[in-house]
Amino acid sequence: MRFRTLIYAVTGPVLAVLCLTSCSSKKYLSEGQYLLDRSEVHPSSLDGYVRQHPNQRWFSSVKVPLGIWLMAGKGDSRMRRMIRRMGEAPVIYDTLQSSRSVVQIATAVRAQGYLQAQVTRTEQPKGHKMRVRYDVDFGPLYHVRDLSTEVRDEALLPTLEPLMGESLLHEGMPFDANVLDEERSRIATELNNRGYYHFNKDFITYVADTTLGRHQVAVTMIVHPYEQHGDTVVSHRTYRWGETTFTFDTTAQHPLHMRPNVLRNTVSMPKDSLYREREVQETYGHLLRLGALAASNIQIEERDSDRLYPNITLTPARLNTVKFNLDGTNSAGDFGAAAEVTYQNRNIFHGSELFAVKARGAFEAIRQLKGYDRQNFIEYSFETSLTFPEFKFPWAGRNFRRRLQATTEVSLKFDSQDRPEFHRRVVTGAMRYRWGRYGGKHTYRWDLLGLNYVFMPWISQTFRETYLDNPTSRNAILRYNYENLFIMNWSFTFAFSNIKAMGATNIYGKDAWTARISLETAGNLLHGLCTAFSSPVNSDGQHTLLGVAYAQYAKVDLDFSKSIRFSDDHSLALHAGLGMALPYGNASILPYEKRYFSGGANSVRGWSVRELGPGRFRGSDGRIDFINQTGDIKLDLNVEYRAHLFWKLDGALFIDAGNIWTFRDYSEQPGGQFSWDSFLEEIAVAYGMGLRLNFNYFLLRFDGGMKAVNPAFGEERYPLVHPKFSRDFTFHFAVGLPF
């Protein structure tokens, strides 16, 4: 009944807006005007060339933004103006814009080689609404039969000849003007990177002869000289770099003192070498990673006949900042607050190093926890980090470091947690590298060394007797995670995208995808040393270091996401993630921090965090299920349709599937072990919808998920068939997109 009430609550306002848009838009139309209701192009891939589109529809159905605009009514009060800004004004059909759309579509199709293409426009008025349909008759596709090149600047011939071997053009190809223009840009870019400073694609033109018959075209590429006056030809010439100079913006409020070698290392334009445009872009990329700079500008001055002198103007940033955050917390109904203060210095050693110190404190009032003296949770932590804007590695040469956009980070953190059941202290340290090429599609992260020391100075007698020492409820996973532990690990992550990491934007019609693989191991070096030197062994057969056992495991994570854009306002997002972690050697159980969990705002959204799995396991003790509902294997599959609704509001419809499993059969997790025979039956499925407040620089996400298939023991197997709102619905609030 509550589920049915929710459906009525959601659909009721939508139906009301639908009636409003149908009845109220007419009064905003003059005589002979129509509201543009539909605009269709066949084929639909050419929709981007239409100059006028109808009002937006929620999920291609209801014109809610128009309805909101109409709710404002007439008048010019502040409230009415605010409502109109949130909505969308009626789109009045414009015959001039429609005619221009016909021309644009025809031009685009003919540029693809369909030289006889025709576009037919059909207008279908109905009442005060207008539907417009554009049909494309492509006609025959023209192909290039003869292809030749005419170079009118003989000085370019030695450079051009090798480039033509990689030409995008070939005989028999469609006569596509877009490919012809792409070839012009390719040649211009190659020449720019071979010293030809003044060369651009306008020096390349084409002559096409379409009179050959049988839909064949003869194409001649002409490369023009720098200048030509009658029979006198001025050839293109190459340039070399002169000395690079730096100028600081004297109007900046914050003076900057930086070591000269730091600035020199950002320059990818060596003196006396040939001019290369890519070196200018690489230098911009190096300057961009210097946090001590707010902006930079490279001006190139041509002083001599063949010399270019770069001057780089630098604008300093604010070097010292202090940020303070105050957050409210809610953990399973227990309310609290957290405060955090962060100090940053962006030039601490005059090399644009970022030094940060962060202090955090949190308090939470824990209710309904019987048998414990203390009833509150208190946490405080201190963290410091130092980030260098380069690859700090002993054997990394200067040229190697110059080619990369890299950072080196060293961090140290102490975290103290006091709960009624136990006290926990965690000391972590790390040294990591991140790098990639400016404008490249690959990025790398190498955690050279990670140290994690967990120790438990105090465990309450009640907790110890109930869960750790009681023979009838002995939980190996729980006990392992409440013992002192040392983790020494390294990891490597490689990410690849079809969109350039820097200096590129995602254009209309471009489908973006990203793939990532991460490898991590821990304990191998320690295990070799402890075995070689016969270190002490504890009662569980584990080698120890200074009396503390160390973790040993191998972990791999694969992640793939793709966004298919139908238009600027509609897209389909796909995601698949697989993770596996195997404890071995000195450990039979993964540390809690390295175990996988399912459910939550970024996983299977019909469940809350750590409420799903492993396998068919069903939690029965909420006080320790955050340990039991973890695993060694994780699978996530997600499909999400995203649409812009109106104003700053976006919407989504999603289907999620996945679960977690364990490699070994743990008695405290019955049904949690992975098996090829049963894992398909243990995949959970959820569906739902979400609303997102998109402010461009950050996004607030509100997702509501419903269980569809539940693999847990003793639960309704198919909630999709028998939905129960109080049992199956889960609400999520998060910042940023789920994938």
N, C-alpha and C positions, 0 to 999 in steps of 0.2 A: 504494500500500500504506500509506504514511504517512497519507494522508487517511482511509482506512478505519479505521486505528488510532485516529485522533482521534475519529471518529464513535463507535467503541466506548467510548472513554474518557469521552465526554460522556453517552452514553445509558445506559451501565452503571449508574452511581450513581442515575440517575433511575429506572430500572426497579427497583433495589433499594429505593428509597424508596417506590415504588408498592406493592411487595409488603408493606413494613412497615406502611404506612397501612391496607392491606386486612386484615391479620392481627392487628395489635396494638391497634387502637382499641377492640375489643370489651371488653377487660378494664377499661376506664375507664367502662363503662356499667352502670348499675344495672338491676334488673328493670323492664321496661316502657319503658326509655329507648331513644332512637334517635339515631344520628349524622345530622345534617342533611347530606344528600348533594347535593341540588339544590333550588334555589328559583327558579321561573320565573314571570314575569308576562306576560300577554298582554293588551295590547301591552307590549313590553319597555320602552317609554319611561317607564312607571310604576314601574320597579324601585326608584327612589329612595325610594318610600314603604313599602317592605318593611322591617320592624323587625329581622328576623333573617336573616342571610345565611350560607351554608355557608363552610367553610374555603377560604382562597384557593387558587387553582390556578395553577401556572406556565403562562402562555400558554393559559389556559382548559383545561388538560389534567390535569396531575399535581399533587396536593396536597403539594408538597414542604415548605412550612412546617409542616404537620401532622406529616409524617414526621420532621422535625428535632425537634419537641417530643416525639414518642414515643421518639426515640432516647435521651432523657434518662432514661427509665425511672422507676421509683418511688424514693423517697428524697429527702433534702433537703440534699445536699452542695452546696458552692459551685459546683462544675463543673456539676452537674445544673441548678441554678437559672440559670446563665448560658446553657446550651443552651436551656432553656425560654424565656428572654427572646428568644432569636434566632428561635425557632419560633412556633407558634400552637397554642393549646390546642384540643381537640376542641369543636366547636359542637354542643351537645346540643339536640335539637329541643324547643322550648317552645311548647305549644299556646296559652298565654296571649298570647305575643308574636305568634303567627300570627293569632290572633283580632283583636288590635289592628291588625295589618297589613291585614286585611280592612276594618276600619273606616276606616283612614287612606286606603286606595286609593279606597274608595267616596266618602269626603268630598272628596278631591281631584278626582275625576271630576265629582261633582255641582256643585262650585264652578265648573267650566268650563261649566256650563249644561245638563248631562245630569241633570236633576233626578230621573229615575226609574232611574238607573243601579243595577245590582246586581253584586256580586262573589261568585263561587263559588270555594270552596277545595276542592281535591282532594288527599287524602293518599294516597301510594303507598308503603307500607312494603315493604321487601325485605330479609330477614335483619335485621341490626342497623342498617340505613340507612333513611332516610326521604326521599322526594322529595315536594315540595309545589308545587302549581301553582295560580296565581290567574288566573281567567278573568273578564274584565270584559264585561258586557252593558250597553252604553252607553244603549240606549233612545233616544228622540227628543231632539233638541237644542232647547232653549227659546230664543226670541228676544225682544228688547225691542220691544214694539209702541208703547207710549206712554211718553214720557220727559218729566218735568217737574221744576222746581226750586222749592223753597219756602225763601225766606230770611227767617228770623225775627228778623234783626238788620238793620233798615233802614239803619243807618249803613254797612254793608258793601256795599250795593247798587252805589254808584258804582264801587267797586274791583272787584267781582265780575263785573259785566256784560262788561267787555272780556275777562276771563279765560275766560268761558264760550264765547267764539268759538273757542278753541283746545281745547275739551273733547275728551277721548278717547271720550266716550259719544255715541251717535247711535241713532236709531230704526232697527230692523232688525238691530242687532248681536246676537251671541250673548249670552245672559244669563250672563256670565262674572264671577264674584265677584272674580277677580284683577284684571281691568280696572277694576271698580268701586273697588276699594281703591287701585289706582294713581292713579285720578282724585282720590281723597281726598288722597293724598300730594302730587299735583301742585298742587292748590289751596292746601294748607297751606304748601308751599314758596314759592309765588308770594306769598302773604300775608306770610310771614316776611321776604321780601325787599322788602316795601313798608311796613315799619314795625310790623307786628302781632307784637310780641314773644311774647305769650302764646298765640297761636293754634296749634293742632295738629290733626291729622286727626280726633281724637276729637270735635271739634265738628261733624263732618259724619257724618250717618247716612243710611241708605236705608230706604224702605218699599217692599216688592215685593208686588204682587197677582198671584198665579199662577192665579186662578180665571177668567181670561178665556176659556179654552178654546183649542183648536188650538195648544197649546204656546206660548202668547203670555204675556208678562209686562208689567205696567205698573209702572214704576219711578219713584219720587219721591225726589229728593235733598233732604235737609233740612239747612240750615245754621243751627246754633243760636247764640244770643247767648252772651256771656261768662258771664252769670248770669241766672237768671230765678226770681223769687219771686212766684208767683201772676201777677198782671197787670203786675208791675214787672219791666222788662227792663234789664239792665246791658249796654251795647254793648261790643264790642271797640274798643280805641283804639290809636292809633299812638304810637310812642315815638321819641325822638331821642337821638343820642349826646351824652353829656357829655364831660368831659375824661378822656383816657386817662392812667393812671399806671403806673409800673413799680416793681416791688419785687424786690430781689435776695435769693435764698435765703441767709440768714445762716449756715446750718449747712454750707454748701459749704466744702470744703477749699481750693478755689482761688479767691481773690478775682478779680473781673472789673472791668476798667476799660475802658469803651467810650464812644466819642463819642456825645453825646445825639442828634445828628442821624441817626446810623445806626439807633438804635432808633426814632426818630420815622418814619423812612422805611419801617419794617416795618408800620406801622399803616395798615390800610385802612378805618378807622372814623372819618371826619372829624367833628369836633365840630359839633353843630347839624344834621347831616344825619339823614335818616330811618334807623332801625335796619334793617339788612339782614343776614340770617344768612350770606349768602355772603361778606360782608366779614369776619366772624369766621373763617371757614375760610381765606380768603385771607391773613389775618394769621398764622394758624398756619403756613401754607405759607411765608411770608416768614421767620418765626422759625426754621423747620426748616432753612433753608439756611444759617443762621449757625453755622458750625462751632465758634465760641467758646461755644455753649450746649449743655449736655447735655440740657436739658428746658425746657419752658415751659408755663404754664397760664394761661388767661384766665378770670377770674371777673367776672361782670357783676352789678353792684349797682344795685338800683332804689331810688333815694333820693327823687326828686321824683315828682310825679304822672305826668309824661311824659318822664322823663330816665333814661338808663341809663349808668352809669359803669363802664367796663372797667378792671380792674386786672390787669396781666400780671406774673406771678411768674416770674423767670428763674433757672435753675440753671446756673452756669458749668460748663464742661467742663475737662478737663486741657489746658492751653494748649500745653505743650511735650512732645513725644514723640520718642523715638529708637527706630528699629526696625533690627534686624540680621537679614539672611537669608544662609544658606549653602546652595548648591545643587550637586548633582553634574550633570555634563553628559556626553553621549555623542553624538558626531557621526560617524556611519558607522563606529562601532567605536573611535573615538578618545576616550579618557576624559579628563575634566578636572574642574575645580571653579570655582565662581564665588561671590564674596562681595559683599554689598551692604549699605550702611548709609544710612539715611534719617532726616533731621531735619525735624520739622514744628513750626511755630509758627502757631496758629490765630487769633492776634489781634495781629499784629506792629505794625500801625499803629493799634490800638485801634478798628478798624472791622470785626472778624471776618474780616480777610483771611488767607488760608491761604498761608503762605510755606513752601516745601519745598526742601531741598537733598539731592541723592542722589549718592552715589559708588559706583561698581561696578568690580570687578576680576575678571578671568577668566583662567584658564590651562588649556591643553589640550595634551597630548602627542600629536603627530602621528606616526604610524607609516607605514612603507612609502612614503615620499615621496623618491624618488631624485633626485640631481642638485642638491640644495639644501644650502647650508651650515647653515642653521638648521633645526631640526626641531620647533619648538614654536609654539603660537599664544598670544599675549598680548594682552589687551584691557583697556582701562580707560576709564571715561567719567565725566563730571561733568555734572549736570543741575540746573538751578534753575528754579523756577516760582513765580508769584505769582497767586493767584486771588481776585478781588473778588466779594462776594456780591450783585452788582447789574450792570445793563447800563451799562457805562462807555462812553458814546458822546456826542460833543459836542451833537448835536441831539435827543437823547432827553429829553423833558420828564419832570418829576417824576411826573405822573399816569401816563404811559406806563410808566415804570420800576416804579411801585408795582403795576400790574396784572400784571406778569410775575414768574415764578419764573426768575430769570436769574443767570448767572455770566459773568464776564469773566476770561480767563486769558492771561497772558503767560509764555512759557517760552524757555529758552535751553539748548542742550546741546552738549557737545564729546565726540566719541567717537574713540578711537585704537585701531586694529587692526594688529597686527604679525604677519604670517604668513610662512612661509618663502619664499613666492613674491613677496610685495609688502607694502608698508606703506600703510595707507589712513587718512585723517583726514576726519571729517565734522563740520561745524558746522551746527547747525539752530537756527532761531528761529521763533516763531509767536505770533500774537495771534488768539484765537478767542472767540466768544460762544456760549453755550448758553441757550436759554430755552423757556418754555412757560407755560401757565396752570395754576394749581392746580386739580386735578380734571379737567383737559382731556385730550383724546385726541391732540393734536398736540404734537410737539416739534421744535425747530429747532437747527441748529448752523451757524454761519457762521465759517469760517476767513478772516478779513479779509486776513491776510497770512501767507504761509509762505515762509521762506527756507531754502535747503539748499545748502551749498557743500561739494563733494566734491573733495579733492585727493589725489594719489598722490605722496608725497615720494620713494618708492623702489620700483623694480620689479627683481627679480633678473634677471640676464643670462640664466639658463636659461629662465625663464618668457617673457621678451621674445623670445628667439630661437625658442622652440618655438611660441608662439601669436600673438604680436603682429607680429613683423617677418618671419616666414617666409612667402615668397610662396606656397608650396604648401599652407599651412594657414591662410591669412589669414582671420580670422573678424571680420566687420564688427561684429556684435553684441558680441562679446567685447571687441574693441578699444575700442569706444565707451564701454564701462563701466569701462575702465581708463584713462580720460583725465580730466583735471580738468574739472569740470562745475558750473554754477550753475543752480539752479532757484528761480524766484520764482513762486509760485502762489497762488490763492485757491480756496475750495470752499464749497459750500452743500449742506446735507443736511436733508431734510424727512422726518419719520417720522409715520405715522398708525396708530393702533390702535383697535380697538373696545372696549378696556379702558382705563379712565381711568388716566392716568399716575401720579397720586397720589391716595391716599385711597380706593382701591377694591381689592377682592379678586376673584379668579376663583371664582365659585360653581359648585356641581355642575350639570352640564348646560350650562354656558356655554362656547361655542366661542370661543377667543381667536385673533385674527389681527393681524398687524403688516405694514405695507408701508413701504418706505423707498426714497427716490430721492436720489441724490447726484450733483452736478455739480461738475466741477473743470476749471480751465484754468490754463495756465502760459505765461509768456513773451510774452504779447500786448503788454503795456505796454512791456516792454524792446524788443521787435521794432519797435514804432512809433517809440520814441526813437532806436534805433540806425539805423533806416532814414532818419529825418529828419535826423540829424546825421552820416550816412555814416561809421559806426563801422568799424574795421578788420575785414577778412574773412580767415579762416584758409585753409589749403590745401584744406579740404573745402568751402569756400564758405559757411561759417557766420559770422555776425556774432559778435563777441567783445566782452566787457565786461572791461576791465583784463586783456586777453589770455586770458580764459577764455570758452569758448562757453557759451551758455545753452540750456536745453531749452524746447521749445515743443510743446504738445500740448493736446488736449481729451479729457475722460474723463467717462463717465456710468456709474453703477451702479444697477441695479434689484434689489430684494430683497423677497420675499414669503414669509411663513411663517404656517401655521395649525395650530392644535391642536384636534382633534375629540375631545371627552371622552365616552367611553361610560359611565364610572363614575368613582368616586374613584381607582380603581386601574388603569384601562385607558384608553389614549388613542391616537390616531393623529396623528402629526405630519407635515405636508407642508411642503416648502420648494422654492422656485425662485429662482435667482439668475442675473442676466445682467449682464455688464460689458463695456464697449468703450472703448478708448483709442486715439486716432489721433494719431500724431506728424505735424507739418506745419511749414511755414515754415522755421524755423532748425534743424529736426531731422528726420531720416528714421527714427530708432530711438528707442523709449521708454527713459528711464532705467531701470536695473535695479529700483530701489525702487518704480517705478510699473507694472511689468509684472505680468501675471497668471501664476499657476501652478496646477496641478491636482494632485489626490492629497492625502493627508494626513488627519488626524483630522476635519477639517471639510468635506471635499470628497468625492471618489470614493474610498472607503476600501479598495478593493482594491489601491491603489497607495500608496507612500510619497510624502512631499512632493517635488514637482518631478521625479517619475518618469513622469508621464503627459503625452503630447503634446509639442509642438502637433500637432494633426491625427494623421497616421499616422507622424510622426517617431519614430524609435527612437534613444535615446542610445547612443553607442559609446565615449565617453571620460568616465569618471566624474569626472575632475578639472575638467572645464569644463561638464558637462551641467547644472549648476545655473544656468548662463547660457542654454544652448541650449534647455532645456525650460521656456521662458517664452513668453508671447504677448501679443497685443493684444486678444483676445476671450476671454471665459470664459463657460461655461454649466454650471450645477449644478442637478440635479434630484434630490430626495431624498424618500423615503417611509420612515417609521420607526414601527413599532408598539411602544409603551412599556407596560410592566406592572410594578406593584409585586410583588416576589416575597415577601420576608419581611424582618423586622428593618429594617436600613438598606439592604437590597439591592434594586435595581431591575434589570429586564432589558429588552432591546430586540432586535427583528428589523428589519433594514433592507435597502433596495435603493437604490443610488446610481447616477446616470448623469451624464455630462458630459464635457467636454474643454476644451482651449484651442486657439486658432488665431491666425494672424498676418494682418494686412491685406495686407502685401506678401509677395512671394515671395523669401525670403532663401535664398541658396545653401547656407548652413550649417544650414538647417532644412528639408531636402527633405520634401515632403508636409505642411508645416505651414500653408500658406495656406488661408484659408477659401474655400469654393466652395459655392454653393447646390446644385450637382449631386451633391456627395459628402459633405456634412457629416453627414447622417444615418448614413451608413456609418462615420463616424469618431467616433461617440459611444460612449464606453466605459461598460460596465455592471459593477457589482459588487454582491455580496450578503454578508450576514454577520449576526453577532449580537454583542451587547455586554452587559456587566455594569457597573452604576454603584453606587458607594457614596455614598448620599445622606445627608449630615449636615445638610440644610436650609440652613445658612449657606454651605456649599460642597459641590461634587460631584466625585468622582473617577470618571473614565470609562475603561473598558477595552473596546476594540472590536477584533474580529477580522474582517477583510474578505477575501473571495475574489473573484478576477477571474471574470467571467462572459462578457463580450465584450471582446476586446482589439483595438483598431484598429491597433496598431503593425506596421510592416514586419517580416517575418521571425519573428513570434511566432505561437503557436497562436491562431487567430482566435476560436474558441469554447471557452474553458477550462471553461465550464459543462458541456459534453458530455464533455470529457476532462480532468477536474480533476487537478492535480498539486500537492500541498500545498507542497512546497519552492519551486515556481515561482510559485504563484498566491496564497499566503496572505500577508497583511500585518497586523501587530499595531500598534495605536495606544493610547497612553496620553495622556490630556488631562484638563484641569480644566474643568468646566462642560459643558453640553449643546452639541451641534454646531450647533444652530439653534433 
